[in-house]
Amino acid sequence: MHKRSVALILCGAAVAGCSRATSIPSGPPGPSTAAVASRPSHDGFTAIYSFRGGSGDGAYPNGGLTEVLGVLFGTTAGGGPTGAGTIYESSTSGAESPVHIFTGDPDGDDPWPPPIKRDGAAYGTTAGGGAANLGAVYEIGRHGSERILYSFQGGADGETPIPGLMKYRGIFYGATLYGGTYSDGTVFAVTPSGKEHVLHSFGASGDGQNPYTTLFAHLGVLYGTAVNGGAYGGGTIFTITASGTETTLYSFGGVYGDGVSPRGVPIAVGGELYGTTEFGGAYGQGTIYKITTGGQEQVLHSFGGSDAEDPTDGLYYYKRAFYGTGYQGGSDAQGAVFKMDLSGKERVLHSFSGGSDGAHPWGTLVLANGALYGTASLGGSSGIGTIFRVTP
């Protein structure tokens, strides 16, 4: 499977004819121009960096950012001399540089979520590459040296580990989009030394299919989402123990107006979980929902029209409000940044134009130095993505 088509084919079994209107181009990037876009606007938005592609920079930042001590870390799906993607760091003013450039199998290829930083090293997953070209878990050392901790083998082992990693009680946990006993994905655990085992295979009757987001821990319980499957075919939120006991907490799509295809990682606020679905809702363009730890769900907002549409990522909670992005929608249909308060009142903060500000934001926002930062997968000076800042 082409590495930049993986995320574009997952549209939720419950959504008839669903498809991505805008795909990520697989051809060469446009000409290299000035890296820093510095596009301020009246809505508090600034594009702080435009990716250049080619042999020395990344292209198509699909995974969003993490923040460590004021430094932003992210990944690009393409770029570098072989087009296999990069890990990069950036200051909050837009001074960007690659930390590691992937070369494909047996190295990783197509990193997705940004790496997590633990004990001076960075850990993450690539959707492709590795010894079998089915994905890998990598470690980047303190001085930029990289090693592959584990290469996925396909079959019952799993393949395409898009969701990235979390570390819980000394062990890394993650998920694969495909593979496992039923070919519908897995949850796996891997030790820091690289020993891996599958905890759960998705796809049994009523179970979720195709886990897409990084797992997270809340009150000692591990949670995750699957974009397909469940009782109604619209995806699930599930819990899983460290020993591999998996339970479906909620199945999407069972009632009119419910969300479908939960892609973003839910977050815990006030004892409840909040998240997004890419599709479904009153207008078919996605939702923001909340759900109790007992599985009672409520749709807080349905996206559509000149609003943001198709949120592919989770929410960030800051000063009693939620912030996120829609891959589509906004006044120019190029995506948008939105804000929603606890009562469900939502408004668009910035609509992407597809020009120097970027297009089709992808990745959960993060807070650094009092501002929110994110990535747009396309647009910018070279048409291959930007890093942006928005004032809450």
C-alpha positions as semicolon CSV with decimal commas, in nm:
position;residue;x (nm);y (nm);z (nm)
1;M;0,000;0,000;0,000
2;H;0,130;0,344;-0,090
3;K;0,246;0,507;0,227
4;R;0,051;0,830;0,177
5;S;-0,275;0,651;0,097
6;V;-0,314;0,463;0,425
7;A;-0,514;0,729;0,610
8;L;-0,720;0,821;0,309
9;I;-0,900;0,486;0,274
10;L;-1,040;0,465;0,626
11;C;-1,382;0,621;0,609
12;G;-1,587;0,412;0,848
13;A;-1,797;0,122;0,730
14;A;-2,115;0,302;0,828
15;V;-2,056;0,595;0,591
16;A;-2,177;0,510;0,244
17;G;-1,950;0,632;-0,033
18;C;-1,724;0,816;0,207
19;S;-1,392;0,929;0,059
20;R;-1,129;1,191;0,105
21;A;-1,196;1,485;-0,125
22;T;-0,835;1,593;-0,103
23;S;-0,555;1,337;-0,114
24;I;-0,191;1,398;-0,034
25;P;0,004;1,422;-0,356
26;S;0,265;1,155;-0,416
27;G;0,463;1,348;-0,676
28;P;0,768;1,563;-0,613
29;P;0,726;1,877;-0,403
30;G;0,722;2,221;-0,553
31;P;1,029;2,440;-0,574
32;S;1,209;2,520;-0,252
33;T;1,142;2,873;-0,131
34;A;1,180;3,065;0,193
35;A;1,126;2,828;0,484
36;V;0,964;3,070;0,728
37;A;0,624;3,185;0,611
38;S;0,552;3,423;0,903
39;R;0,194;3,492;0,797
40;P;0,019;3,683;1,077
41;S;-0,354;3,744;1,051
42;H;-0,627;3,930;1,234
43;D;-0,750;3,608;1,396
44;G;-0,430;3,548;1,594
45;F;-0,298;3,291;1,347
46;T;0,059;3,274;1,215
47;A;0,224;3,018;0,990
48;I;0,571;2,995;1,142
49;Y;0,733;2,747;0,901
50;S;0,680;2,606;0,552
51;F;0,833;2,268;0,473
52;R;1,064;2,252;0,171
53;G;1,094;1,880;0,099
54;G;1,386;1,757;-0,106
55;S;1,683;1,578;0,044
56;G;1,727;1,798;0,350
57;D;1,379;1,870;0,483
58;G;1,050;1,696;0,545
59;A;0,722;1,708;0,353
60;Y;0,359;1,640;0,451
61;P;0,351;1,679;0,833
62;N;0,056;1,449;0,910
63;G;0,120;1,370;1,273
64;G;0,096;1,692;1,471
65;L;0,340;1,794;1,743
66;T;0,461;1,721;2,092
67;E;0,623;1,981;2,319
68;V;0,922;1,922;2,546
69;L;1,068;2,215;2,742
70;G;0,950;2,468;2,487
71;V;1,073;2,272;2,185
72;L;0,827;2,127;1,932
73;F;0,883;1,780;1,788
74;G;0,699;1,629;1,492
75;T;0,717;1,396;1,194
76;T;0,670;1,425;0,821
77;A;0,535;1,143;0,605
78;G;0,767;1,237;0,318
79;G;1,085;1,426;0,250
80;G;1,450;1,334;0,281
81;P;1,661;1,182;0,004
82;T;1,443;0,871;-0,031
83;G;1,108;1,031;0,050
84;A;1,072;0,811;0,360
85;G;1,000;1,097;0,601
86;T;1,166;1,274;0,890
87;I;1,157;1,352;1,258
88;Y;1,211;1,724;1,315
89;E;1,230;1,978;1,591
90;S;1,124;2,341;1,582
91;S;1,140;2,642;1,808
92;T;0,818;2,830;1,877
93;S;0,944;3,098;1,638
94;G;0,981;2,852;1,349
95;A;1,350;2,759;1,349
96;E;1,315;2,400;1,221
97;S;1,570;2,127;1,162
98;P;1,550;1,750;1,099
99;V;1,652;1,527;1,390
100;H;1,645;1,208;1,183
101;I;1,584;1,136;0,816
102;F;1,442;0,789;0,744
103;T;1,570;0,580;0,454
104;G;1,307;0,303;0,424
105;D;1,354;-0,068;0,485
106;P;1,533;-0,191;0,684
107;D;1,502;0,154;0,840
108;G;1,159;0,301;0,909
109;D;0,943;0,467;0,644
110;D;0,649;0,707;0,687
111;P;0,649;0,807;1,057
112;W;0,311;0,925;1,180
113;P;0,246;1,054;1,533
114;P;0,532;1,254;1,680
115;P;0,770;1,055;1,898
116;I;0,738;1,046;2,275
117;K;1,040;1,157;2,478
118;R;1,154;0,936;2,764
119;D;1,485;0,945;2,954
120;G;1,654;1,158;2,692
121;A;1,554;0,938;2,398
122;A;1,263;0,952;2,153
123;Y;1,041;0,656;2,067
124;G;0,781;0,613;1,796
125;T;0,649;0,408;1,506
126;T;0,666;0,417;1,130
127;A;0,376;0,295;0,914
128;G;0,616;0,129;0,670
129;G;0,977;0,023;0,655
130;G;1,147;-0,214;0,891
131;A;1,287;-0,553;0,797
132;A;0,958;-0,671;0,638
133;N;0,849;-0,325;0,514
134;L;0,537;-0,351;0,732
135;G;0,626;-0,093;0,995
136;A;0,865;-0,056;1,285
137;V;0,920;0,073;1,638
138;Y;1,223;0,304;1,657
139;E;1,441;0,471;1,918
140;I;1,631;0,797;1,861
141;G;1,917;0,840;2,108
142;R;2,034;1,154;2,284
143;H;2,271;1,243;2,001
144;G;2,042;1,159;1,711
145;S;2,150;0,799;1,657
146;E;1,861;0,573;1,558
147;R;1,793;0,204;1,602
148;I;1,496;-0,012;1,512
149;L;1,363;-0,181;1,825
150;Y;1,115;-0,400;1,642
151;S;1,004;-0,473;1,284
152;F;0,649;-0,599;1,232
153;Q;0,609;-0,923;1,041
154;G;0,244;-0,911;0,933
155;G;-0,006;-1,192;0,978
156;A;-0,091;-1,255;1,342
157;D;0,184;-1,012;1,444
158;G;0,017;-0,706;1,293
159;E;0,129;-0,444;1,041
160;T;0,114;-0,068;0,978
161;P;0,155;0,070;1,332
162;I;0,015;0,416;1,258
163;P;-0,109;0,499;1,610
164;G;0,229;0,557;1,774
165;L;0,334;0,469;2,128
166;M;0,258;0,538;2,490
167;K;0,471;0,424;2,785
168;Y;0,291;0,276;3,083
169;R;0,469;0,121;3,382
170;G;0,792;0,079;3,188
171;I;0,640;-0,084;2,878
172;F;0,554;0,071;2,542
173;Y;0,202;0,008;2,414
174;G;0,073;0,069;2,064
175;A;-0,160;-0,057;1,794
176;T;-0,140;-0,169;1,433
177;L;-0,398;-0,070;1,176
178;Y;-0,397;-0,410;1,007
179;G;-0,288;-0,766;1,076
180;G;-0,367;-0,985;1,373
181;T;-0,583;-1,296;1,380
182;Y;-0,867;-1,133;1,181
183;S;-0,654;-0,888;0,975
184;D;-0,831;-0,593;1,144
185;G;-0,548;-0,468;1,362
186;T;-0,387;-0,537;1,698
187;V;-0,280;-0,389;2,029
188;F;0,080;-0,476;2,113
189;A;0,333;-0,426;2,390
190;V;0,707;-0,388;2,339
191;T;0,981;-0,363;2,599
192;P;1,259;-0,103;2,578
193;S;1,489;-0,387;2,468
194;G;1,262;-0,466;2,171
195;K;1,070;-0,776;2,285
196;E;0,717;-0,754;2,142
197;H;0,394;-0,947;2,191
198;V;0,038;-0,903;2,069
199;L;-0,217;-0,832;2,343
200;H;-0,533;-0,829;2,133
201;S;-0,645;-0,892;1,775
202;F;-0,944;-0,688;1,653
203;G;-1,224;-0,812;1,431
204;A;-1,418;-1,072;1,625
205;S;-1,798;-1,036;1,617
206;G;-1,901;-0,697;1,761
207;D;-1,542;-0,591;1,821
208;G;-1,382;-0,279;1,677
209;Q;-1,169;-0,285;1,363
210;N;-0,863;-0,084;1,258
211;P;-0,739;0,094;1,575
212;Y;-0,609;0,433;1,465
213;T;-0,513;0,637;1,770
214;T;-0,245;0,619;2,035
215;L;-0,357;0,449;2,355
216;F;-0,387;0,659;2,669
217;A;-0,416;0,583;3,040
218;H;-0,686;0,724;3,268
219;L;-0,718;0,618;3,632
220;G;-0,519;0,303;3,567
221;V;-0,721;0,197;3,260
222;L;-0,588;0,197;2,902
223;Y;-0,823;0,342;2,636
224;G;-0,816;0,355;2,259
225;T;-1,037;0,392;1,953
226;A;-1,104;0,186;1,642
227;V;-1,232;0,366;1,331
228;N;-1,444;0,077;1,205
229;G;-1,638;-0,215;1,348
230;G;-1,835;-0,237;1,667
231;A;-2,203;-0,319;1,698
232;Y;-2,306;-0,072;1,423
233;G;-1,995;-0,051;1,204
234;G;-1,910;0,306;1,302
235;G;-1,608;0,234;1,521
236;T;-1,555;0,195;1,894
237;I;-1,395;0,324;2,209
238;F;-1,236;0,034;2,391
239;T;-1,050;-0,041;2,711
240;I;-0,771;-0,293;2,746
241;T;-0,572;-0,421;3,040
242;A;-0,195;-0,461;3,041
243;S;-0,253;-0,836;3,019
244;G;-0,471;-0,802;2,707
245;T;-0,832;-0,816;2,824
246;E;-1,018;-0,589;2,580
247;T;-1,372;-0,452;2,626
248;T;-1,578;-0,233;2,394
249;L;-1,684;0,072;2,596
250;Y;-1,901;0,228;2,323
251;S;-2,001;0,152;1,963
252;F;-2,061;0,453;1,736
253;G;-2,337;0,489;1,481
254;G;-2,626;0,324;1,661
255;V;-2,862;0,625;1,664
256;Y;-2,934;0,906;1,418
257;G;-2,688;1,193;1,454
258;D;-2,424;0,993;1,636
259;G;-2,062;1,023;1,531
260;V;-1,885;0,773;1,308
261;S;-1,515;0,688;1,280
262;P;-1,341;0,815;1,598
263;R;-0,986;0,905;1,496
264;G;-0,862;1,146;1,760
265;V;-0,731;1,034;2,098
266;P;-0,996;1,115;2,362
267;I;-0,890;1,328;2,659
268;A;-1,010;1,314;3,019
269;V;-1,164;1,630;3,168
270;G;-1,362;1,631;3,491
271;G;-1,394;1,254;3,502
272;E;-1,538;1,224;3,150
273;L;-1,376;1,160;2,812
274;Y;-1,401;1,405;2,523
275;G;-1,314;1,332;2,163
276;T;-1,400;1,370;1,796
277;T;-1,537;1,156;1,516
278;E;-1,438;1,227;1,159
279;F;-1,783;1,158;1,015
280;G;-2,143;1,126;1,129
281;G;-2,339;1,379;1,330
282;A;-2,636;1,583;1,210
283;Y;-2,460;1,689;0,887
284;G;-2,235;1,391;0,826
285;Q;-1,913;1,590;0,873
286;G;-1,807;1,478;1,219
287;T;-1,877;1,544;1,585
288;I;-1,738;1,636;1,923
289;Y;-1,864;1,394;2,189
290;K;-1,827;1,324;2,556
291;I;-1,856;0,984;2,718
292;T;-1,851;0,862;3,074
293;T;-1,617;0,588;3,184
294;G;-1,929;0,373;3,208
295;G;-2,001;0,413;2,836
296;Q;-2,278;0,678;2,826
297;E;-2,215;0,903;2,524
298;Q;-2,347;1,246;2,420
299;V;-2,285;1,445;2,101
300;L;-2,189;1,802;2,196
301;H;-2,141;1,946;1,847
302;S;-2,202;1,839;1,487
303;F;-1,974;1,988;1,222
304;G;-2,092;2,106;0,881
305;G;-2,130;2,395;0,637
306;S;-1,875;2,679;0,672
307;D;-1,786;2,528;1,008
308;A;-1,485;2,299;1,042
309;E;-1,546;1,954;0,894
310;D;-1,398;1,606;0,927
311;P;-1,188;1,639;1,246
312;T;-0,919;1,373;1,214
313;D;-0,755;1,438;1,549
314;G;-0,824;1,483;1,916
315;L;-0,889;1,790;2,129
316;Y;-0,667;2,007;2,348
317;Y;-0,819;2,144;2,670
318;Y;-0,703;2,488;2,785
319;K;-0,870;2,738;3,018
320;R;-1,210;2,568;3,019
321;A;-1,231;2,532;2,642
322;F;-1,149;2,267;2,383
323;Y;-0,940;2,338;2,075
324;G;-0,903;2,129;1,763
325;T;-0,887;2,120;1,384
326;G;-1,103;2,004;1,096
327;Y;-0,927;1,855;0,796
328;Q;-1,194;2,003;0,569
329;G;-1,435;2,292;0,603
330;G;-1,383;2,654;0,692
331;S;-1,464;2,945;0,462
332;D;-1,229;2,817;0,190
333;A;-1,295;2,443;0,236
334;Q;-0,926;2,393;0,323
335;G;-0,974;2,312;0,691
336;A;-1,010;2,514;1,010
337;V;-0,905;2,561;1,371
338;F;-1,198;2,568;1,614
339;K;-1,278;2,635;1,980
340;M;-1,563;2,487;2,187
341;D;-1,664;2,565;2,545
342;L;-1,790;2,310;2,796
343;S;-2,153;2,378;2,704
344;G;-2,093;2,282;2,339
345;K;-2,080;2,633;2,191
346;E;-1,828;2,621;1,904
347;R;-1,671;2,878;1,672
348;V;-1,403;2,878;1,403
349;L;-1,081;3,059;1,498
350;H;-0,908;3,033;1,161
351;S;-1,003;2,907;0,816
352;F;-0,711;2,783;0,606
353;S;-0,682;2,936;0,261
354;G;-0,459;2,674;0,099
355;G;-0,190;2,939;0,046
356;S;0,098;3,040;0,268
357;D;-0,098;2,958;0,584
358;G;-0,135;2,591;0,487
359;A;-0,422;2,356;0,406
360;H;-0,587;2,053;0,565
361;P;-0,455;2,059;0,923
362;W;-0,367;1,718;1,060
363;G;-0,254;1,648;1,415
364;T;-0,368;1,740;1,766
365;L;-0,279;2,092;1,882
366;V;-0,027;2,143;2,164
367;L;0,036;2,434;2,402
368;A;0,375;2,605;2,428
369;N;0,453;2,944;2,582
370;G;0,087;3,041;2,600
371;A;-0,001;2,965;2,236
372;L;-0,134;2,662;2,050
373;Y;0,074;2,500;1,775
374;G;-0,018;2,254;1,504
375;T;0,062;2,131;1,155
376;A;-0,112;2,159;0,819
377;S;-0,046;1,864;0,590
378;L;-0,047;2,071;0,269
379;G;-0,009;2,432;0,159
380;G;0,265;2,673;0,257
381;S;0,540;2,813;0,036
382;S;0,609;2,478;-0,132
383;G;0,263;2,327;-0,105
384;I;0,377;2,046;0,126
385;G;0,276;2,165;0,470
386;T;0,330;2,417;0,746
387;I;0,373;2,457;1,120
388;F;0,134;2,716;1,260
389;R;0,060;2,904;1,580
390;V;-0,278;3,031;1,698
391;T;-0,347;3,247;2,003
392;P;-0,622;3,096;2,222
